[in-house]
Amino acid sequence: MPVMRPPSLLPTLMSTLGLFRHAHRGLAEPAQMPCIERTLPAGALDPKWLKAYCACIGLPAVPQDCLPPLTLQIAGAPLHMAILADAAFPFPALGLVHMTQGVSQSRAIPADALLSLRAFSGEARLEKRGMSFGLITEASLHGEVVWRGETRALAIDRSRQSVPAVERSSPEAIAATAGKPRCEVRLQVPEATGRHYAGIAGDLNPIHQHALLARLFGFRRA
């Protein structure tokens, strides 16, 4: 049975180094967002990787009958990195801000399912702080799309002097503007979580690794 091997550290590191080539690329509104696409052929997720991923997110065992919803988003990380490092990608890849993440799934996906992955760039939009763009990931089983992830990220235009530094609202401020929530959950996440997660997910974004590195990109904490 073919095995899909999502993110291994060395290939992802090489892709990350490719991002530095575009780190100083200027931010300009593209006439049209180029369609950049990458794919992975059909295969089952590596059981060892899947076990490590589930342990990282707090699951004691791999659910055999249905993958955790964001598993395939992480499995597609090498495709995302390849898109951001592509010469046709119009924005500086380092310092991007993850704005929103949506996931839709049409059926339960077993842990040993033979899935093919496809990721491609989406629509670019002018925002108050710069330009945002879409990054779409799809997983197909026997030719049918059964899972879809939609990411929107922001490329900040730091040349605009009126643009304030990136700040995160406090939970209290969010609650005051959002109205009464159905439920409330507060998580205490250890500082080393990003580094542990990087080894599993192949997410070598320096913003997520350490507070000192995050400050270099205008963030107060990792």
CYANA upper distance limits for C-alpha pairs under 8 A (distance plus 0.5 A):
  1 MET  CA     43 GLY  CA      7.81
  1 MET  CA     44 ALA  CA      8.00
  2 PRO  CA     42 ALA  CA      7.84
  2 PRO  CA     43 GLY  CA      5.27
  2 PRO  CA     44 ALA  CA      6.83
  2 PRO  CA    114 LEU  CA      8.34
  3 VAL  CA     43 GLY  CA      5.14
  3 VAL  CA     44 ALA  CA      5.19
  3 VAL  CA     45 LEU  CA      6.34
  3 VAL  CA     46 ASP  CA      6.32
  4 MET  CA     40 LEU  CA      8.34
  4 MET  CA     41 PRO  CA      8.37
  4 MET  CA     42 ALA  CA      7.77
  4 MET  CA     43 GLY  CA      5.18
  4 MET  CA     44 ALA  CA      5.74
  4 MET  CA     45 LEU  CA      5.39
  4 MET  CA     46 ASP  CA      6.52
  5 ARG  CA     45 LEU  CA      6.82
  5 ARG  CA     46 ASP  CA      6.13
  5 ARG  CA     49 TRP  CA      8.34
  5 ARG  CA     75 ALA  CA      8.42
  6 PRO  CA     45 LEU  CA      7.84
  6 PRO  CA     46 ASP  CA      8.07
  6 PRO  CA     49 TRP  CA      8.18
  6 PRO  CA     74 ILE  CA      8.09
  6 PRO  CA     75 ALA  CA      5.26
  6 PRO  CA     76 GLY  CA      7.53
  6 PRO  CA     77 ALA  CA      7.95
  6 PRO  CA     78 PRO  CA      7.71
  6 PRO  CA    201 ALA  CA      8.35
  7 PRO  CA     11 PRO  CA      8.34
  7 PRO  CA     12 THR  CA      7.16
  7 PRO  CA     74 ILE  CA      8.20
  7 PRO  CA     75 ALA  CA      6.92
  7 PRO  CA     76 GLY  CA      8.44
  7 PRO  CA     77 ALA  CA      7.00
  7 PRO  CA     78 PRO  CA      6.62
  7 PRO  CA    200 ILE  CA      7.74
  7 PRO  CA    201 ALA  CA      6.32
  7 PRO  CA    202 GLY  CA      5.51
  8 SER  CA     12 THR  CA      6.86
  8 SER  CA    200 ILE  CA      8.38
  8 SER  CA    201 ALA  CA      8.47
  8 SER  CA    202 GLY  CA      6.63
  9 LEU  CA     13 LEU  CA      6.45
  9 LEU  CA    199 GLY  CA      7.21
  9 LEU  CA    202 GLY  CA      5.95
 10 LEU  CA     14 MET  CA      6.84
 11 PRO  CA     15 SER  CA      6.85
 12 THR  CA     16 THR  CA      6.59
 12 THR  CA     78 PRO  CA      6.83
 12 THR  CA     81 MET  CA      7.94
 12 THR  CA    202 GLY  CA      6.52
 12 THR  CA    203 ASP  CA      8.33
 12 THR  CA    204 LEU  CA      8.15
 13 LEU  CA     17 LEU  CA      6.72
 13 LEU  CA    202 GLY  CA      8.44
 13 LEU  CA    204 LEU  CA      7.54
 14 MET  CA     18 GLY  CA      6.94
 15 SER  CA     19 LEU  CA      7.21
 15 SER  CA     78 PRO  CA      8.38
 15 SER  CA     81 MET  CA      6.55
 15 SER  CA     82 ALA  CA      6.88
 15 SER  CA     85 ALA  CA      7.25
 16 THR  CA     20 PHE  CA      7.62
 16 THR  CA     81 MET  CA      7.49
 16 THR  CA     85 ALA  CA      8.22
 16 THR  CA    204 LEU  CA      7.55
 16 THR  CA    205 ASN  CA      8.30
 17 LEU  CA     21 ARG  CA      7.87
 18 GLY  CA     22 HIS  CA      8.03
 18 GLY  CA     85 ALA  CA      6.05
 19 LEU  CA     23 ALA  CA      6.81
 19 LEU  CA     84 LEU  CA      7.43
 19 LEU  CA     85 ALA  CA      5.56
 19 LEU  CA     92 PRO  CA      8.43
 19 LEU  CA     93 ALA  CA      6.42
 19 LEU  CA     94 LEU  CA      7.13
 20 PHE  CA     93 ALA  CA      8.42
 20 PHE  CA     94 LEU  CA      7.68
 22 HIS  CA     85 ALA  CA      7.95
 22 HIS  CA     91 PHE  CA      8.43
 22 HIS  CA     92 PRO  CA      5.98
 22 HIS  CA     93 ALA  CA      7.11
 22 HIS  CA     94 LEU  CA      8.42
 23 ALA  CA     92 PRO  CA      5.61
 23 ALA  CA     93 ALA  CA      6.69
 23 ALA  CA     94 LEU  CA      6.11
 24 HIS  CA     92 PRO  CA      6.84
 25 ARG  CA     91 PHE  CA      7.12
 25 ARG  CA     92 PRO  CA      5.62
 26 GLY  CA     91 PHE  CA      7.67
 26 GLY  CA     92 PRO  CA      7.41
 27 LEU  CA     90 PRO  CA      8.28
 27 LEU  CA     91 PHE  CA      6.43
 27 LEU  CA     92 PRO  CA      7.54
 27 LEU  CA    130 GLY  CA      8.37
 27 LEU  CA    131 MET  CA      8.46
 27 LEU  CA    155 ALA  CA      8.08
 27 LEU  CA    156 ILE  CA      8.49
 27 LEU  CA    157 ASP  CA      6.70
 28 ALA  CA     90 PRO  CA      8.37
 28 ALA  CA     91 PHE  CA      8.19
 29 GLU  CA    126 LEU  CA      7.82
 29 GLU  CA    131 MET  CA      7.53
 30 PRO  CA     90 PRO  CA      7.47
 30 PRO  CA    124 ALA  CA      8.43
 32 GLN  CA    124 ALA  CA      8.21
 33 MET  CA     90 PRO  CA      8.11
 33 MET  CA    121 SER  CA      8.26
 33 MET  CA    122 GLY  CA      7.76
 33 MET  CA    123 GLU  CA      6.80
 33 MET  CA    124 ALA  CA      6.42
 34 PRO  CA     88 ALA  CA      7.49
 34 PRO  CA     89 PHE  CA      7.66
 34 PRO  CA    121 SER  CA      7.88
 35 CYS  CA    120 PHE  CA      7.14
 35 CYS  CA    121 SER  CA      6.04
 35 CYS  CA    122 GLY  CA      7.64
 36 ILE  CA     83 ILE  CA      6.72
 36 ILE  CA     86 ASP  CA      8.40
 36 ILE  CA     88 ALA  CA      8.16
 36 ILE  CA     89 PHE  CA      8.06
 36 ILE  CA    120 PHE  CA      5.95
 36 ILE  CA    121 SER  CA      5.96
 37 GLU  CA     83 ILE  CA      7.38
 37 GLU  CA    118 ARG  CA      7.73
 37 GLU  CA    119 ALA  CA      6.21
 37 GLU  CA    120 PHE  CA      4.71
 37 GLU  CA    121 SER  CA      7.20
 38 ARG  CA     79 LEU  CA      6.05
 38 ARG  CA     80 HIS  CA      8.48
 38 ARG  CA     82 ALA  CA      7.87
 38 ARG  CA     83 ILE  CA      7.54
 38 ARG  CA    118 ARG  CA      6.44
 38 ARG  CA    119 ALA  CA      5.95
 38 ARG  CA    120 PHE  CA      6.93
 39 THR  CA     79 LEU  CA      7.25
 39 THR  CA    116 SER  CA      8.05
 39 THR  CA    117 LEU  CA      6.06
 39 THR  CA    118 ARG  CA      4.88
 39 THR  CA    119 ALA  CA      6.82
 40 LEU  CA     79 LEU  CA      8.36
 40 LEU  CA    116 SER  CA      6.26
 40 LEU  CA    117 LEU  CA      5.53
 40 LEU  CA    118 ARG  CA      6.98
 41 PRO  CA    115 LEU  CA      8.18
 41 PRO  CA    116 SER  CA      5.50
 41 PRO  CA    117 LEU  CA      7.26
 42 ALA  CA    114 LEU  CA      6.05
 42 ALA  CA    115 LEU  CA      5.25
 42 ALA  CA    116 SER  CA      4.42
 42 ALA  CA    117 LEU  CA      7.79
 43 GLY  CA    113 ALA  CA      8.08
 43 GLY  CA    114 LEU  CA      5.02
 43 GLY  CA    115 LEU  CA      5.85
 43 GLY  CA    116 SER  CA      6.97
 44 ALA  CA    111 ALA  CA      8.16
 44 ALA  CA    112 ASP  CA      5.87
 44 ALA  CA    113 ALA  CA      6.00
 44 ALA  CA    114 LEU  CA      5.07
 44 ALA  CA    115 LEU  CA      6.68
 45 LEU  CA     49 TRP  CA      8.03
 45 LEU  CA     50 LEU  CA      7.22
 45 LEU  CA    111 ALA  CA      7.69
 45 LEU  CA    112 ASP  CA      7.16
 45 LEU  CA    113 ALA  CA      8.25
 45 LEU  CA    114 LEU  CA      8.37
 46 ASP  CA     50 LEU  CA      6.62
 47 PRO  CA     51 LYS  CA      6.58
 48 LYS  CA     52 ALA  CA      6.79
 49 TRP  CA     53 TYR  CA      6.57
 49 TRP  CA    200 ILE  CA      7.79
 50 LEU  CA     54 CYS  CA      6.62
 50 LEU  CA     62 VAL  CA      7.56
 51 LYS  CA     55 ALA  CA      6.72
 51 LYS  CA     61 ALA  CA      7.38
 51 LYS  CA     62 VAL  CA      6.33
 52 ALA  CA     56 CYS  CA      6.64
 52 ALA  CA    200 ILE  CA      7.35
 53 TYR  CA     57 ILE  CA      6.96
 53 TYR  CA    200 ILE  CA      6.51
 53 TYR  CA    201 ALA  CA      8.02
 54 CYS  CA     58 GLY  CA      6.79
 54 CYS  CA     59 LEU  CA      5.54
 54 CYS  CA     60 PRO  CA      7.64
 54 CYS  CA     61 ALA  CA      7.21
 54 CYS  CA     62 VAL  CA      6.62
 55 ALA  CA     59 LEU  CA      5.71
 55 ALA  CA     60 PRO  CA      6.50
 55 ALA  CA     61 ALA  CA      7.64
 56 CYS  CA    196 HIS  CA      8.21
 56 CYS  CA    197 TYR  CA      7.19
 56 CYS  CA    200 ILE  CA      8.20
 62 VAL  CA     67 LEU  CA      8.33
 62 VAL  CA    111 ALA  CA      8.20
 63 PRO  CA     67 LEU  CA      6.75
 63 PRO  CA     68 PRO  CA      8.13
 63 PRO  CA    111 ALA  CA      7.51
 64 GLN  CA    110 PRO  CA      6.21
 64 GLN  CA    111 ALA  CA      5.44
 64 GLN  CA    112 ASP  CA      7.98
 65 ASP  CA    108 ALA  CA      7.59
 65 ASP  CA    109 ILE  CA      7.24
 65 ASP  CA    110 PRO  CA      4.97
 65 ASP  CA    111 ALA  CA      6.79
 66 CYS  CA    108 ALA  CA      5.63
 66 CYS  CA    109 ILE  CA      5.32
 66 CYS  CA    110 PRO  CA      5.17
 66 CYS  CA    111 ALA  CA      6.69
 67 LEU  CA     71 THR  CA      7.14
 67 LEU  CA    108 ALA  CA      7.91
 67 LEU  CA    109 ILE  CA      6.25
 67 LEU  CA    110 PRO  CA      6.57
 67 LEU  CA    111 ALA  CA      6.08
 69 PRO  CA    103 VAL  CA      7.87
 69 PRO  CA    105 GLN  CA      8.43
 70 LEU  CA     74 ILE  CA      7.13
 70 LEU  CA    103 VAL  CA      8.09
 71 THR  CA     75 ALA  CA      6.75
 72 LEU  CA     76 GLY  CA      6.59
 72 LEU  CA    139 ALA  CA      7.88
 73 GLN  CA     77 ALA  CA      7.29
 73 GLN  CA    137 THR  CA      7.54
 73 GLN  CA    149 GLY  CA      7.02
 74 ILE  CA    201 ALA  CA      6.38
 75 ALA  CA    201 ALA  CA      8.08
 76 GLY  CA     80 HIS  CA      6.97
 76 GLY  CA    117 LEU  CA      7.35
 76 GLY  CA    118 ARG  CA      8.34
 76 GLY  CA    119 ALA  CA      7.75
 76 GLY  CA    137 THR  CA      7.55
 77 ALA  CA     81 MET  CA      6.68
 77 ALA  CA    201 ALA  CA      7.91
 77 ALA  CA    202 GLY  CA      7.70
 77 ALA  CA    203 ASP  CA      8.08
 78 PRO  CA     82 ALA  CA      6.67
 78 PRO  CA    202 GLY  CA      8.49
 79 LEU  CA     83 ILE  CA      6.80
 79 LEU  CA    118 ARG  CA      8.24
 79 LEU  CA    119 ALA  CA      6.66
 80 HIS  CA     84 LEU  CA      6.84
 80 HIS  CA    119 ALA  CA      7.28
 80 HIS  CA    135 LEU  CA      8.15
 81 MET  CA     85 ALA  CA      6.64
 82 ALA  CA     86 ASP  CA      6.60
 83 ILE  CA     89 PHE  CA      7.45
 83 ILE  CA    120 PHE  CA      7.93
 83 ILE  CA    121 SER  CA      7.95
 84 LEU  CA     89 PHE  CA      6.56
 84 LEU  CA     93 ALA  CA      6.37
 85 ALA  CA     89 PHE  CA      7.53
 85 ALA  CA     93 ALA  CA      7.78
 91 PHE  CA    155 ALA  CA      7.16
 92 PRO  CA     96 LEU  CA      8.17
 92 PRO  CA    155 ALA  CA      7.60
 93 ALA  CA    155 ALA  CA      8.27
 94 LEU  CA    205 ASN  CA      8.43
 95 GLY  CA    155 ALA  CA      7.73
 95 GLY  CA    156 ILE  CA      8.27
 95 GLY  CA    207 ILE  CA      8.05
 95 GLY  CA    217 PHE  CA      6.38
 96 LEU  CA    153 ALA  CA      6.86
 96 LEU  CA    154 LEU  CA      6.08
 96 LEU  CA    155 ALA  CA      5.56
 96 LEU  CA    156 ILE  CA      7.52
 97 VAL  CA    153 ALA  CA      5.91
 97 VAL  CA    154 LEU  CA      5.44
 97 VAL  CA    155 ALA  CA      7.13
 97 VAL  CA    156 ILE  CA      8.20
 98 HIS  CA    151 THR  CA      8.04
 98 HIS  CA    152 ARG  CA      6.90
 98 HIS  CA    153 ALA  CA      4.98
 98 HIS  CA    154 LEU  CA      6.94
 99 MET  CA    151 THR  CA      8.13
 99 MET  CA    152 ARG  CA      6.01
 99 MET  CA    153 ALA  CA      5.60
 99 MET  CA    154 LEU  CA      6.97
100 THR  CA    151 THR  CA      6.34
100 THR  CA    152 ARG  CA      5.75
100 THR  CA    153 ALA  CA      7.59
101 GLN  CA    149 GLY  CA      7.70
101 GLN  CA    150 GLU  CA      6.27
101 GLN  CA    151 THR  CA      5.16
101 GLN  CA    152 ARG  CA      7.09
102 GLY  CA    149 GLY  CA      6.18
102 GLY  CA    150 GLU  CA      5.54
102 GLY  CA    151 THR  CA      6.99
103 VAL  CA    147 TRP  CA      7.92
103 VAL  CA    148 ARG  CA      6.26
103 VAL  CA    149 GLY  CA      4.98
103 VAL  CA    150 GLU  CA      6.86
104 SER  CA    147 TRP  CA      6.35
104 SER  CA    148 ARG  CA      5.81
104 SER  CA    149 GLY  CA      7.02
105 GLN  CA    146 VAL  CA      6.20
105 GLN  CA    147 TRP  CA      4.91
105 GLN  CA    148 ARG  CA      6.93
106 SER  CA    146 VAL  CA      5.73
106 SER  CA    147 TRP  CA      6.98
107 ARG  CA    146 VAL  CA      6.87
109 ILE  CA    113 ALA  CA      7.13
109 ILE  CA    146 VAL  CA      8.44
113 ALA  CA    141 LEU  CA      7.98
114 LEU  CA    141 LEU  CA      7.00
115 LEU  CA    139 ALA  CA      6.66
115 LEU  CA    140 SER  CA      6.05
115 LEU  CA    141 LEU  CA      5.65
115 LEU  CA    142 HIS  CA      8.27
116 SER  CA    139 ALA  CA      6.13
116 SER  CA    140 SER  CA      5.79
116 SER  CA    141 LEU  CA      7.31
117 LEU  CA    137 THR  CA      7.62
117 LEU  CA    138 GLU  CA      6.24
117 LEU  CA    139 ALA  CA      5.14
117 LEU  CA    140 SER  CA      7.03
118 ARG  CA    137 THR  CA      6.17
118 ARG  CA    138 GLU  CA      5.69
118 ARG  CA    139 ALA  CA      7.02
119 ALA  CA    135 LEU  CA      7.59
119 ALA  CA    136 ILE  CA      6.00
119 ALA  CA    137 THR  CA      4.74
119 ALA  CA    138 GLU  CA      6.80
120 PHE  CA    135 LEU  CA      6.45
120 PHE  CA    136 ILE  CA      5.95
120 PHE  CA    137 THR  CA      7.15
121 SER  CA    133 PHE  CA      8.04
121 SER  CA    134 GLY  CA      6.35
121 SER  CA    135 LEU  CA      5.21
121 SER  CA    136 ILE  CA      6.79
122 GLY  CA    133 PHE  CA      6.62
122 GLY  CA    134 GLY  CA      4.62
122 GLY  CA    135 LEU  CA      5.87
122 GLY  CA    136 ILE  CA      7.03
123 GLU  CA    133 PHE  CA      6.03
123 GLU  CA    134 GLY  CA      5.92
124 ALA  CA    131 MET  CA      7.26
124 ALA  CA    132 SER  CA      6.08
124 ALA  CA    133 PHE  CA      4.70
124 ALA  CA    134 GLY  CA      7.11
125 ARG  CA    131 MET  CA      6.14
125 ARG  CA    132 SER  CA      5.70
125 ARG  CA    133 PHE  CA      6.73
126 LEU  CA    130 GLY  CA      6.79
126 LEU  CA    131 MET  CA      5.22
126 LEU  CA    132 SER  CA      6.98
127 GLU  CA    131 MET  CA      5.79
127 GLU  CA    132 SER  CA      7.00
129 ARG  CA    156 ILE  CA      6.11
129 ARG  CA    157 ASP  CA      6.56
129 ARG  CA    163 VAL  CA      6.56
130 GLY  CA    154 LEU  CA      7.33
130 GLY  CA    155 ALA  CA      6.26
130 GLY  CA    156 ILE  CA      5.09
130 GLY  CA    157 ASP  CA      5.06
131 MET  CA    154 LEU  CA      6.27
131 MET  CA    155 ALA  CA      5.80
131 MET  CA    156 ILE  CA      7.16
131 MET  CA    157 ASP  CA      7.94
132 SER  CA    152 ARG  CA      7.08
132 SER  CA    153 ALA  CA      5.90
132 SER  CA    154 LEU  CA      4.68
132 SER  CA    155 ALA  CA      6.44
133 PHE  CA    152 ARG  CA      6.10
133 PHE  CA    153 ALA  CA      6.14
133 PHE  CA    154 LEU  CA      7.13
134 GLY  CA    150 GLU  CA      7.42
134 GLY  CA    151 THR  CA      6.16
134 GLY  CA    152 ARG  CA      5.08
134 GLY  CA    153 ALA  CA      7.10
135 LEU  CA    150 GLU  CA      6.53
135 LEU  CA    151 THR  CA      5.53
135 LEU  CA    152 ARG  CA      6.77
135 LEU  CA    153 ALA  CA      8.35
136 ILE  CA    148 ARG  CA      7.72
136 ILE  CA    149 GLY  CA      6.25
136 ILE  CA    150 GLU  CA      5.19
136 ILE  CA    151 THR  CA      6.70
137 THR  CA    148 ARG  CA      6.15
137 THR  CA    149 GLY  CA      5.52
137 THR  CA    150 GLU  CA      7.03
138 GLU  CA    145 VAL  CA      7.01
138 GLU  CA    146 VAL  CA      8.22
138 GLU  CA    147 TRP  CA      6.24
138 GLU  CA    148 ARG  CA      4.98
138 GLU  CA    149 GLY  CA      6.93
139 ALA  CA    145 VAL  CA      6.18
139 ALA  CA    146 VAL  CA      6.54
139 ALA  CA    147 TRP  CA      5.62
139 ALA  CA    148 ARG  CA      6.93
140 SER  CA    144 GLU  CA      5.51
140 SER  CA    145 VAL  CA      4.64
140 SER  CA    146 VAL  CA      6.07
140 SER  CA    147 TRP  CA      7.52
141 LEU  CA    145 VAL  CA      6.95
141 LEU  CA    146 VAL  CA      7.04
157 ASP  CA    163 VAL  CA      8.43
158 ARG  CA    163 VAL  CA      7.67
165 ALA  CA    218 GLY  CA      7.16
165 ALA  CA    219 PHE  CA      8.44
166 VAL  CA    218 GLY  CA      7.15
166 VAL  CA    219 PHE  CA      6.83
167 GLU  CA    219 PHE  CA      7.87
167 GLU  CA    220 ARG  CA      8.21
169 SER  CA    173 ALA  CA      6.57
169 SER  CA    174 ILE  CA      6.89
170 SER  CA    174 ILE  CA      6.85
171 PRO  CA    175 ALA  CA      6.62
172 GLU  CA    176 ALA  CA      6.69
173 ALA  CA    177 THR  CA      7.02
174 ILE  CA    178 ALA  CA      6.45
175 ALA  CA    179 GLY  CA      6.49
175 ALA  CA    180 LYS  CA      7.40
175 ALA  CA    181 PRO  CA      7.92
189 VAL  CA    193 THR  CA      7.24
191 GLU  CA    210 HIS  CA      8.37
191 GLU  CA    222 ALA  CA      8.34
192 ALA  CA    196 HIS  CA      6.85
192 ALA  CA    209 GLN  CA      8.23
192 ALA  CA    210 HIS  CA      8.49
193 THR  CA    197 TYR  CA      6.47
194 GLY  CA    198 ALA  CA      6.53
194 GLY  CA    208 HIS  CA      5.94
194 GLY  CA    209 GLN  CA      5.98
194 GLY  CA    210 HIS  CA      8.42
194 GLY  CA    222 ALA  CA      8.31
195 ARG  CA    199 GLY  CA      7.22
195 ARG  CA    208 HIS  CA      7.81
195 ARG  CA    209 GLN  CA      5.77
195 ARG  CA    210 HIS  CA      8.43
196 HIS  CA    200 ILE  CA      7.52
197 TYR  CA    201 ALA  CA      6.35
197 TYR  CA    202 GLY  CA      8.26
197 TYR  CA    203 ASP  CA      7.84
198 ALA  CA    202 GLY  CA      5.44
198 ALA  CA    203 ASP  CA      5.04
198 ALA  CA    204 LEU  CA      6.27
198 ALA  CA    209 GLN  CA      8.43
199 GLY  CA    203 ASP  CA      7.89
204 LEU  CA    208 HIS  CA      8.03
204 LEU  CA    209 GLN  CA      7.84
205 ASN  CA    209 GLN  CA      7.40
206 PRO  CA    210 HIS  CA      7.53
206 PRO  CA    213 LEU  CA      6.34
206 PRO  CA    214 ALA  CA      7.08
207 ILE  CA    211 ALA  CA      7.91
207 ILE  CA    213 LEU  CA      6.31
207 ILE  CA    214 ALA  CA      4.63
207 ILE  CA    215 ARG  CA      8.33
207 ILE  CA    217 PHE  CA      7.62
207 ILE  CA    219 PHE  CA      8.19
207 ILE  CA    222 ALA  CA      6.14
208 HIS  CA    214 ALA  CA      7.37
208 HIS  CA    222 ALA  CA      5.40
209 GLN  CA    213 LEU  CA      7.56
209 GLN  CA    214 ALA  CA      8.11
209 GLN  CA    222 ALA  CA      6.87
210 HIS  CA    214 ALA  CA      6.72
210 HIS  CA    221 ARG  CA      8.03
210 HIS  CA    222 ALA  CA      5.90
211 ALA  CA    215 ARG  CA      6.72
211 ALA  CA    220 ARG  CA      7.46
211 ALA  CA    221 ARG  CA      5.08
211 ALA  CA    222 ALA  CA      5.10
212 LEU  CA    216 LEU  CA      7.32
212 LEU  CA    221 ARG  CA      8.14
212 LEU  CA    222 ALA  CA      8.49
213 LEU  CA    217 PHE  CA      7.69
213 LEU  CA    222 ALA  CA      8.25
214 ALA  CA    218 GLY  CA      7.17
214 ALA  CA    219 PHE  CA      5.69
214 ALA  CA    220 ARG  CA      7.18
214 ALA  CA    221 ARG  CA      6.38
214 ALA  CA    222 ALA  CA      5.88
215 ARG  CA    219 PHE  CA      5.27
215 ARG  CA    220 ARG  CA      6.00
215 ARG  CA    221 ARG  CA      7.22
